[in-house]
Amino acid sequence: MQKSLIKEIFTSIQGEGPYVGEKHIFVRFLGCNLNCKFCDTDFSPLNSSEYTTQSLFNYLKPIDCTTISFTGGEPLLSSEFLVEFLGNYKEKLNKKIYLETNGTLYKELEKIVDFVDIIALDIKLQSATGQKNRFLDNLQFLEIAKKKENFIKIVFDENITDDEIKEVIKIAKKFNSLIILQPKMPLSSQLDVLQVFDKFYQNYKNIRLIIQTHKFLNID
């Protein structure tokens, strides 16, 4: 039986993307294959708990909530655990599976995509994260993710480039994916949010600007 360290499990309001305002169960996995400079996630194994697929099912099943959000970190680093967990228990849980991912581990996604209902792909821009753009990986990821409902999230700041905007639009157009534009918090006085929105909108209409609402509500 597979085991995995999980940082925390909690219920809260989804604060990002098109499902903002819904109640979700958040299952936060440890670790990430990227190192974004704005990341505020604690990857320390301290205060984490080890779960088997059976014990995780037993914990989640009675929670009165219709959607489980697997997040991190990067949950696809635990793809083998998720394969076993979702393969054995998804139907018994009777809950939607929402995957929050950085969209680079396409081989791992292929293992679990049939068990997932919604895929939130966070394309990491070098201008905001300090990480090298991985648009080719994002393309291969969406080739698999297109089997399910998906959307692209872009966290941006005043350093976003026109070339990055063009590349993201090119990817989104290929799959007709919704783009969620999310300004990095706290907002910089140098960032013209509507100007960035308009640069996207001039060439692609399937976009929305949504801030991180849970930060304004002061909830996790």
Solvent accessible surface area in square Angstrom, and as a share of the most:
residue,aa,sasa,rsa
1,M,148,0.66
2,Q,72,0.32
3,K,122,0.52
4,S,13,0.08
5,L,78,0.39
6,I,2,0.01
7,K,30,0.13
8,E,77,0.34
9,I,28,0.14
10,F,47,0.20
11,T,60,0.35
12,S,18,0.12
13,I,60,0.30
14,Q,5,0.02
15,G,3,0.03
16,E,24,0.11
17,G,1,0.01
18,P,37,0.23
19,Y,42,0.16
20,V,54,0.31
21,G,49,0.47
22,E,73,0.33
23,K,101,0.43
24,H,0,0.00
25,I,0,0.00
26,F,18,0.08
27,V,0,0.00
28,R,49,0.18
29,F,1,0.00
30,L,30,0.15
31,G,24,0.23
32,C,44,0.26
33,N,53,0.27
34,L,18,0.09
35,N,121,0.62
36,C,13,0.08
37,K,132,0.56
38,F,66,0.27
39,C,62,0.37
40,D,123,0.64
41,T,33,0.19
42,D,81,0.42
43,F,73,0.30
44,S,35,0.23
45,P,84,0.53
46,L,132,0.66
47,N,145,0.75
48,S,24,0.15
49,S,55,0.36
50,E,112,0.50
51,Y,34,0.13
52,T,33,0.19
53,T,1,0.00
54,Q,69,0.31
55,S,44,0.28
56,L,0,0.00
57,F,28,0.12
58,N,83,0.43
59,Y,104,0.40
60,L,0,0.00
61,K,86,0.37
62,P,102,0.64
63,I,41,0.21
64,D,129,0.67
65,C,12,0.07
66,T,103,0.60
67,T,3,0.02
68,I,0,0.00
69,S,0,0.00
70,F,1,0.01
71,T,12,0.07
72,G,7,0.07
73,G,22,0.22
74,E,1,0.00
75,P,0,0.00
76,L,0,0.00
77,L,88,0.44
78,S,22,0.14
79,S,6,0.04
80,E,89,0.40
81,F,5,0.02
82,L,0,0.00
83,V,46,0.26
84,E,45,0.20
85,F,0,0.00
86,L,3,0.01
87,G,43,0.41
88,N,84,0.43
89,Y,18,0.07
90,K,44,0.19
91,E,165,0.74
92,K,118,0.50
93,L,4,0.02
94,N,132,0.67
95,K,22,0.09
96,K,103,0.44
97,I,0,0.00
98,Y,4,0.01
99,L,1,0.00
100,E,36,0.16
101,T,7,0.04
102,N,7,0.03
103,G,0,0.00
104,T,6,0.04
105,L,29,0.14
106,Y,50,0.19
107,K,138,0.58
108,E,47,0.21
109,L,0,0.00
110,E,111,0.50
111,K,95,0.40
112,I,1,0.00
113,V,4,0.02
114,D,96,0.50
115,F,59,0.25
116,V,0,0.00
117,D,45,0.24
118,I,4,0.02
119,I,0,0.00
120,A,10,0.08
121,L,0,0.00
122,D,17,0.09
123,I,1,0.01
124,K,40,0.17
125,L,0,0.00
126,Q,91,0.40
127,S,19,0.12
128,A,0,0.00
129,T,3,0.02
130,G,51,0.49
131,Q,44,0.19
132,K,164,0.69
133,N,39,0.20
134,R,83,0.30
135,F,29,0.12
136,L,138,0.69
137,D,29,0.15
138,N,3,0.02
139,L,44,0.22
140,Q,86,0.38
141,F,0,0.00
142,L,0,0.00
143,E,67,0.30
144,I,28,0.14
145,A,0,0.00
146,K,114,0.48
147,K,119,0.50
148,K,56,0.24
149,E,91,0.41
150,N,27,0.14
151,F,6,0.03
152,I,0,0.00
153,K,24,0.10
154,I,0,0.00
155,V,12,0.07
156,F,0,0.00
157,D,8,0.04
158,E,65,0.29
159,N,79,0.40
160,I,23,0.12
161,T,63,0.37
162,D,78,0.40
163,D,99,0.51
164,E,9,0.04
165,I,8,0.04
166,K,131,0.56
167,E,57,0.26
168,V,0,0.00
169,I,10,0.05
170,K,119,0.51
171,I,1,0.00
172,A,0,0.00
173,K,113,0.48
174,K,125,0.53
175,F,31,0.13
176,N,113,0.58
177,S,4,0.02
178,L,24,0.12
179,I,0,0.00
180,I,0,0.00
181,L,0,0.00
182,Q,4,0.02
183,P,1,0.01
184,K,46,0.19
185,M,40,0.18
186,P,125,0.78
187,L,91,0.45
188,S,40,0.26
189,S,120,0.78
190,Q,144,0.64
191,L,21,0.11
192,D,77,0.40
193,V,29,0.16
194,L,120,0.60
195,Q,101,0.45
196,V,11,0.06
197,F,41,0.17
198,D,69,0.35
199,K,77,0.33
200,F,0,0.00
201,Y,92,0.35
202,Q,130,0.58
203,N,86,0.44
204,Y,18,0.07
205,K,123,0.52
206,N,55,0.28
207,I,14,0.07
208,R,118,0.43
209,L,59,0.29
210,I,26,0.13
211,I,63,0.32
212,Q,24,0.11
213,T,41,0.24
214,H,33,0.15
215,K,95,0.40
216,F,127,0.53
217,L,110,0.55
218,N,138,0.71
219,I,67,0.34
220,D,126,0.65
